[in-house]
Amino acid sequence: MSCYKYWGKIEEIATALEDYGDIDKYGDSKLDSIKLENILKLLDEVEIIAHDNIIDFDSAKHILDDPKMNKALQLIRKFYVYTGSRLETENAKKILESENPEKTLESFTFFDRYEGLIKNESQLVKFDENKKIVFIGSGPLPLTLIMFNKIFKSKCIGIEMDEEIANLSRKVLKKINMEEKIEIIVGDEKTIQNIDYDIIMVAALAEPKERVFANVWELINEKTPVLYRTYTGMRAILYSPVTEKETRGFHKEVMILPTGNINNTSVLIRKIV
């Protein structure tokens, strides 16, 4: 099958990553000493595989579900999380130091991808100035919320577990004069019980998925739209897909597959009882 043409390349990338030792979060990894441009070159190699649209879903599963690939996939997925965290954190810090913070924000490596992703998600749910979005797992650079507010004027709340990351995010919002439009709250998914909202969004990297969705299920009604981001096909080389077990109790209404260099599949679900 066509997917096996990448078997050797995946193992080669994983071997290169092994040389860096444990791949921990940004700020606590041997990768921190590697120039960002070199990190991105390695990410490009991974994404060439992830974005190969010739490989269908069934073929992708053959390689992604193969036990022999388990170790390599773990390393590549940890690297993907590390790189995303590093890119967001470094861009956030640059914004704080910039004389033109808007331009610095737009220089973010994945800025254009987020625009495409938001447009996809606007096909799943209607976003406007009367809708309040809660995003679980907003991270250091709340670009999703920034774009939803800029494009649709939606009211936005980000929920972030790490207080240090949340504070960095708030400073970014203040720097770009959006602190009155977007609120960042320290907490986990249970925090939604204390706030008003119209739409729930779950970040692609929000973990652990089973707990997050179970708690969301407990706290919402059947009418509330829940959007989540996941990885499908060969893009699942980047991160473990959300499973049916993790979203049990929800009905999957519709999903939009990624195109071009967008990585996330966007899915709309609602609670069932």
N, C-alpha and C positions, 0 to 999 in steps of 0.2 A: 504494500500500500504506500501511497505517496508520502504519508507522514513519516515513514521510516527513513526517508532521505535525511532527516534532521537528527536522527539518533546520535550519530557521532558528534555532531556540532553541539548538541545539548550536553553531552558528556564532557566535551572539550571546555565549554563555558563553566561547567560545574567544577572541573579540575582547576581552572584558573581562579575561581572563587575560593576554593579550599586553601590556596596559598595565603589568603588574608585571615585565616583563622575563623573564630566565631564572628558571624555577621550580626552584630547587635544594632540597637537603634543609633541614630545619628548622635554624636557626642559621646559615644561609648563603644567605638568600634575601631579596629585597625584600618578600616577603609577611610576613616576621617583624614588620614594623612595623604590619601591619594587625591590628586587634582580632580576637580569636578569634571573637567573635559574628558579625562580618561574614564571616569565612572560612566559618563554618558555614551562613550564609544562602546563600552561593554553592554550597556542597556540597549543600544541600537542593534547589536548582534542578536540579543534576545528578542527584540521586537520584530526583526525581520522574520523570525520563525512565527511569532504570535500573530502577525498580520498576513500570513500566507492564506489568501482566500480560496486557493485551489483545494486546500484540505477540508473536506466536509466534516461535520460533527462526529459521525460514526468513526471515520478514520482517525480523527484527533483522539477519540477515547481510547483507541488501541494503544497509543503510545503514552498518553497521560495516566491511564489506569494500569499500566504494566508495572509490576512490583520492582523490576530491575531499574525503573526510572525514579523510584521513590526518593532516593538520596539526592539525586541531581535536582529533582523538582523542589525539594525542600530548600536547597541552597539558592536556587534561582528565585524562588518566591520570597525568601528572606532578603535577598539582594534587592528585589523590586520594592519591597516595603521600605527598606533602608534608603534607597535612592529617592523615592517619593517624599519621605520625611525630610531628607537632607535638602532637596530642591525647594520644598515649601518653606523650611526654616531659614535657609540662606536668603531666599527672596524676601521673606518677611523682614529679616534684619536689614537688608539693603534698602527696603522701603523706608524704614525708620531713619536711615542715614541720608536719604535722597532729597535733593532739592526739587525734584520732579517725581513725587511718589506714584502718580498715576502712570507715568511712562515706565517706571521701574516695575510696577505691577504687571503691565502689559508685556514686559520682557520675560515674564515667567515662561519657562520652557514649554509647559503644557497649556498656555493661555488659550490658543486657538482650539485645542481639543475640548476645553471646557465650554467654549461657545457652541461647538457642535453638539456636545452632550446635553446642554441646557435646551437647545432647540429640539432635540429628540424627546426629552422629557416633557416639553410643553405640548407634545402630541398625545401624551398619556393623561395629563391633568391640566385643567385650565388654571393658569396663574394670572392674577391681576392685583390691583392695589387693594382689593378687599379681602385677599387671602393672606393668612399668616402661616408661614412655613417653619416647621421645626426640623432641624437637621441634626441627627444623632451621630456624633463623631466628626465635629467640624474642623479640627486640626489647627495648625499654626497659621495657615493662610486660608481664611474662609472664602475662597474664590467662588464656590458654588453659591453662597448666600449673597456675595457682592453682585454677582451676575443676575441672580433672580431679582434683586432689588433694582439694579440699573435697568434691566430690560423690561421687567413686568411691574415694577414699583411695589412688589409684594413685601409685606412685613416679614422680617426674618429673625429667627432665634437659633443660635448654634449651641449645642450641648457638647461639652468637652470634659473628659474625666481628669486630665492632667492640668493642675492649676497653673503651672508655669507656662504650658502651651496656651492655655486660655488667656493668660495675661499678655502674652506676645500677640495673640490674635486681636485683643482689644486695642493694643497700642497701634497695630496696623490700621484698624478701623478709624481710630482717632486721627492718624496721620493723613488719611485720605478723606477725612471729614464725613465719615459714615457711622460714627458711634451712636448717633441718634436714630439711625435707621435699622441697625443690626445689633442685637444683644447677644452676648456670649455668657452662658451660664456654666458653672462648674458642676458636674454631676454625671450620672449615667442615664440610661433610658427611662428609669423610674421617675426621673425629674419631670416628665411630661404630665404627671398627675397634678402638678402645681402650677401649670401654665395653660393659657388658652392657645388653640391652634386650629387650623383647618386641614392642613396636610402634614403628614409625617414622612420624613425621608431618612433612610438609613445608609450611612456611608459605606463604600465598598470595603473599607478596612476596619469597620466597627466590629469589635470582638468581645466576648464569644457570641457567635451568631445565634446559637440555639437559645441562650439566655436572653439576648436582646429581643428576639422576636417573641419569645414566650411572655416576657414582661410587657411588651407593647400590646400583645393580644389581650392581656388582662386589663389594660388601662384604657382601651379605646372602644368605640362602638362600631357597628357593622357598616356605617355610612362613611367612616373616615378613610380616605384614600391613603395607602401606604406605598411609597416608592422605595425601591432599593436598587443598588447597583451591584452587578455581579460580573463574572467572567465566563464566557462560553466558547466552544470550539477550541482552536489552538491558543486563543488568548488566555485560556485557563492555565497555560504554562506560567503566567505571571502571578496568579493568586488562586487559591482554592475556590471553586464555585459555591454559591449558596445552594444547599440541598433541599429537597422536599421535606426531609425530616426536620430541618431547622425552621421551615416555614409552615409546619403543620398547624392547622387551625385557621389557615388563610386560603382564600380562593385566588388563583392566579388569573387575572382578567386579560392582560395583554402585556407583551414585551416588545421592545425595539432593539434589534441587533445593531452592533456598531458598524460603521463604515469608515473607510480611510484609515487614519491613524488613531481614531478613538478606541480606547481599550474596553470601556464598560458597556455591558448590556443593561438596559434600564427596564425594570419590571414593576408593574402596578398590581398590587394585591389588596384584598379587603378581608376583614375578619368574618368568619362564619361560625355559627353556633349550632 
